[in-house]
Amino acid sequence: MTIRVLAAGDHFVQNRLLIDALRREVPGEVDFRELTLPWPVEPFGRVGEVDEASDVEDALIEALRGVEVCVTQMAPLTKRVLDASPDLRLFCVSRGGPVNANLEAAAQAGVAVTYAPGRNAVATAEHTLAMLLAATRRIPQTHADLAGGVWRGDYYTYDNVGPELEGSTAGLIGYGAIGSRVARMLAGFGAEVLVHDPYVDVPGKVKLPELLERSRFVSLHARATPETTGMIGAAEIAAMPRGSVLVNCARGALLDYDALCDALESGHLFGAAMDVFPEEPIPPGSRLLAAPNLVMTPHLAGASKETAMKAASIVAADVARYVRGEPLAHVATP
């Protein structure tokens, strides 16, 4: 029996990666359709009732006609799309969380939604460490000065140099697939690692106030939930030792960015490194654009060739389970 599959890839998790993975994994005949979404050339946003999606509802509805399975990263699975796609039975999201899918409406429509946990854990952990080092060693600032023809010896003065990782204490807020990898990397540098995560029991686990008070480096790795939203604000940053470094490659909702700017401007924080923001893209006039000693990247911590290939392989494996009538490994719908 032939199964009709829509590969709705983008310019990162490309259709060729999705289709190659499906051909390796899925038994039997597959009739492929393709739709290329504009992300990341065009930013994602809210579409209907779902978040972090490409605004392609009309094109998606047309492409899903007669389709039983859709594999994608950024396609919006809204109630409108579900109502217009009666043949759809499986919607595979090749990212760590299916925020671009209306799970309640999908369950009511009999559509299973899967996701790809851990696909970008290695890339994000490596990027986190790179950002921490870049902020601590002033790498972007010194490079910009040299590129502009300025040799600044004052970066070597005692007050302008940062701390070393070896012998320092680093605190990780969240100890999932990414946080645990960052912990191993930091330990390799000789840092003492503290962890705050209510869902794990590991050596170095402490309550949040103790982690903040003891850590010269703090990195955020929690998911954005009602409980974690705004968990690091002015009081929490003030509790960190003066001259600390704060890193966020997780979610913008975890952090009060005005409090971050205040701490950088006052010198309480030696530096900070951010890959995620409260509003993306960062709007013109944002305080972040003028904050001192802040390293920023445009939400690309998880970007690596391996991340895209892992994402395609994870969702293809669940499509294969669906075709064989086996339980799905990473199902998000109730």
C-alpha atoms as one frame of an Amber mdcrd trajectory, in Angstrom:
protein
   0.000   0.000   0.000   1.256   3.462  -0.878   1.297   6.186   1.789   1.174
   9.825   0.759   3.586  12.058   2.712   4.059  15.818   2.595   7.609  16.960
   3.276   7.136  20.563   4.409  10.767  21.406   5.060  12.538  24.737   5.125
  16.016  26.133   4.487  17.473  24.335   7.535  15.683  20.995   7.838  15.519
  20.682   4.083  13.086  18.543   2.144  15.919  16.451   0.719  17.009  15.543
   4.269  13.456  14.603   5.248  12.843  12.575   2.106  16.212  10.777   2.272
  15.543   9.817   5.902  12.035   8.603   5.066  13.315   6.487   2.184  15.818
   4.848   4.544  13.308   4.212   7.342   9.838   3.704   5.892   8.889   0.329
   4.459   6.780   0.126   1.317   5.901   2.730  -1.281   5.816   6.426  -0.393
   4.226   9.085  -2.586   6.052  12.313  -1.710   4.759  15.845  -1.991   6.929
  18.837  -1.183   6.353  22.302   0.237   9.310  24.552   1.097   8.745  26.980
   3.966  10.619  30.316   4.136  12.250  29.898   7.583  14.878  31.007   8.594
  15.125  33.525   5.749  11.796  34.816   7.044  11.356  34.691  10.843   8.731
  32.490  12.424   5.923  33.982  14.488   2.447  33.366  15.817   0.059  31.892
  13.255  -3.532  31.542  14.350  -3.404  29.958  17.795   0.096  28.409  17.510
   3.560  29.852  18.090   6.905  29.818  16.267   5.483  28.851  12.886   5.838
  29.968   9.273   2.804  31.895   8.039   1.804  29.454   5.288  -1.657  28.220
   6.296  -3.163  28.584   2.810  -0.266  26.852   1.045  -0.209  24.115   3.670
  -3.917  23.406   3.314  -3.515  23.058  -0.442  -0.462  20.801  -0.109  -2.177
  18.549   2.464  -5.052  17.536   0.191  -5.135  13.736   0.192  -2.062  13.555
   2.466  -1.954  11.122   5.406   1.426  12.115   6.930   3.211  15.460   7.162
   6.823  15.894   8.270   7.911  19.447   8.974   9.674  21.794  11.319   7.765
  25.055  11.065   4.401  24.347   9.385   1.449  25.651  11.441  -0.927  22.896
  12.547  -3.829  25.156  13.442  -7.475  24.207  13.858  -8.111  25.801  10.479
  -5.510  23.531   8.853  -6.882  20.478  10.666 -10.469  21.230   9.618  -9.355
  21.469   5.983  -7.237  18.280   6.061  -9.530  15.294   6.748  -7.030  12.724
   5.426  -4.218  13.791   7.769  -3.395  11.243  10.496   0.194  11.956  11.519
   1.985  15.314  11.876   5.688  15.010  12.712   7.471  18.113  14.008  11.241
  17.858  13.652  12.068  20.045  16.647  12.373  19.644  20.396   8.829  20.788
  21.142   5.775  20.988  18.843   4.843  24.575  19.750   3.635  25.099  16.171
   0.862  22.507  16.620  -2.520  22.826  18.304  -2.319  19.570  20.255  -5.852
  19.692  21.624  -7.406  20.264  18.218  -5.154  17.592  16.698  -6.267  15.029
  19.277  -9.903  15.867  18.646  -9.332  15.408  14.916  -7.607  12.058  15.429
  -4.213  13.360  14.306  -1.133  12.194  16.215   1.610  14.819  16.653   5.203
  13.758  17.244   8.367  15.738  17.906  12.163  15.269  17.917  13.593  15.534
  21.436  17.331  16.041  21.786  17.925  16.808  18.132  19.924  19.980  18.857
  21.344  19.123  22.289  24.955  18.849  21.153  24.873  21.985  19.003  23.203
  24.071  21.720  25.596  22.856  24.414  28.606  23.699  22.248  27.163  27.102
  21.397  26.488  27.801  25.076  30.113  27.174  25.941  31.282  29.287  23.003
  29.064  32.170  24.118  30.261  31.912  27.710  33.897  32.065  26.615  33.225
  34.862  24.131  31.620  37.023  26.822  34.273  36.230  29.416  37.242  36.880
  27.133  35.682  39.876  25.315  36.243  38.168  21.973  33.615  40.061  19.889
  34.666  43.471  21.238  38.389  42.923  20.744  37.839  41.540  17.253  35.703
  44.558  16.297  38.380  46.946  17.552  41.142  45.171  15.642  39.014  45.011
  12.485  38.557  48.770  12.842  42.305  49.317  13.071  42.399  49.914  16.837
  44.856  48.048  19.095  43.515  48.435  22.629  46.021  47.489  25.258  43.630
  48.522  28.030  41.794  45.214  27.605  44.769  43.725  29.496  44.301  45.860
  32.601  43.201  43.999  35.728  39.786  45.660  35.902  39.004  44.748  32.285
  39.899  41.054  32.313  37.470  38.320  33.228  37.644  35.179  35.352  38.900
  31.749  34.347  36.655  28.709  34.192  39.170  26.476  35.940  38.603  26.711
  39.656  35.408  28.779  39.271  31.869  27.744  40.143  29.355  27.484  37.304
  25.620  27.176  37.920  23.248  25.499  35.476  19.513  26.143  35.731  18.044
  23.096  34.016  19.751  19.729  33.580  18.116  18.101  30.585  19.775  16.935
  27.385  21.507  20.296  26.894  22.291  21.254  30.486  23.833  17.872  31.252
  26.158  18.184  28.255  27.191  21.696  29.271  27.951  20.332  32.751  30.356
  17.758  31.312  32.084  20.414  29.189  32.487  22.769  32.147  33.823  19.975
  34.311  36.406  19.338  31.608  37.591  22.928  32.063  38.009  22.300  35.781
  34.950  24.226  36.970  32.811  23.192  39.918  29.284  22.672  38.561  26.110
  23.394  40.541  22.669  22.411  39.259  19.160  23.639  39.933  16.483  21.397
  38.437  13.490  20.084  40.388  13.157  17.070  38.067  16.588  15.474  38.531
  18.741  14.238  41.381  22.417  14.689  40.521  25.632  15.613  42.358  25.871
  19.369  42.848  22.120  19.902  42.971  21.236  22.950  45.088  18.346  25.351
  45.520  18.262  28.367  43.211  19.328  30.984  45.822  22.462  29.005  46.706
  23.321  28.469  43.040  23.065  32.188  42.305  25.082  33.238  45.357  27.939
  30.818  44.645  28.206  30.859  40.837  30.580  33.091  38.889  28.973  31.756
  35.706  25.237  31.070  35.347  23.674  29.437  32.282  19.959  28.927  31.671
  18.700  25.619  30.269  15.114  25.360  31.542  12.017  25.076  29.387   9.642
  28.037  29.311   6.635  27.128  31.450   4.288  29.176  33.637   6.550  28.249
  36.573   9.837  29.266  34.903   8.682  32.396  33.073  10.563  35.369  34.519
  12.441  33.159  36.975  15.599  35.279  36.637  14.822  38.897  37.418  16.482
  41.839  39.154  16.617  40.145  42.562  18.136  36.957  41.177  20.784  38.819
  39.144  21.613  40.947  42.194  22.198  37.750  44.170  24.981  36.715  41.773
  28.535  37.774  42.725  29.667  41.051  41.241  31.650  40.396  38.072  29.652
  37.317  37.069  28.671  36.168  33.581  25.100  35.197  32.607  24.248  33.080
  29.533  20.851  32.289  28.023  20.625  29.918  25.055  17.283  28.466  26.200
  14.203  30.702  26.035  13.757  34.459  26.282  10.799  34.093  28.637  13.077
  32.862  31.441  14.816  36.204  31.921  13.939  39.837  32.677  15.939  41.593
  29.970  15.529  45.078  31.443  17.089  43.750  34.644  19.875  42.241  32.533
  20.583  45.601  30.871  20.558  47.341  34.271  23.127  44.860  35.612  25.389
  45.276  32.583  25.171  49.062  32.637  25.950  49.196  36.359  28.877  46.785
  36.028  27.351  44.239  38.389  27.635  41.669  35.597  31.022  41.412  33.909
  29.306  40.194  30.788  26.379  38.304  29.332  25.677  36.211  26.256  22.195
  35.798  24.777  20.928  33.675  21.905  17.215  34.160  22.704  15.171  37.281
  23.353  11.753  38.421  24.570  10.909  39.586  21.061  12.471  38.141  17.921
  13.804  39.775  15.833  15.025  42.362  18.344  13.094  45.577  17.644  14.928
  48.799  16.742  15.584  50.930  19.794  15.816  47.958  22.175  18.113  48.518
  25.171  19.847  45.282  24.248  21.368  46.883  21.171  23.286  49.381  23.299
  23.992  47.319  26.411  27.722  47.050  27.224  29.598  43.743  27.325  26.724
  41.792  25.791  27.350  39.079  23.189  24.330  38.217  21.034  23.490  35.681
  18.333  20.124  35.477  16.508  18.584  32.319  18.042  20.893  29.896  16.276
  22.444  27.919  19.144  20.907  24.724  17.800  22.098  25.276  14.238  24.419
  22.569  12.933  24.350  20.194  10.012  24.053  17.313  12.469  20.989  18.897
  14.115  19.143  19.010  10.794  20.087  15.424   9.952  19.137  14.132  13.423
  15.804  15.952  13.213  14.981  14.294   9.903  16.016  10.857  11.181  13.963
  11.118  14.387  10.713  12.020  12.633  11.317   9.474   9.857  11.662   6.745
  12.483   8.251   7.655  13.921   6.700   7.620  10.444   8.124   4.122  10.006
   6.570   3.059  13.330   3.240   4.472  12.174   3.402   2.531   8.890   4.259
  -0.698  10.726   1.446  -0.164  13.220   3.844   0.221  16.160   3.545   2.702
  19.068   5.028   6.102  18.283   8.195   6.928  20.242   7.780  10.688  20.661
   4.066  11.447  20.587   2.869  14.758  22.038  -0.893  14.493  21.615  -2.947
  13.133  24.523
